[in-house]
Amino acid sequence: MSLAEKLIKDFEELPETQKKEVIDFVEFLKLKNQKRLESMMDEVILDNQEALEELAK
């Protein structure tokens, strides 16, 4: 059984209130990952600001 299949099976066995908690947690993880990616991009831009400004000319 794949991880996705196990997750779906376990999810389907939960009461509705806990299903909502799982969905909230997944949304939290997605947001956390998005913020991490944005932070990494900001760092790349700052680290390469001079080179980026030269390319923009």
Secondary structure by P-SEA (a helix, b strand, c coil): ccaaaaaaaaaaaccaaaaaaaaaaaaaaaaaaaaaaaaaaaaaaaaaaaaaaaaac
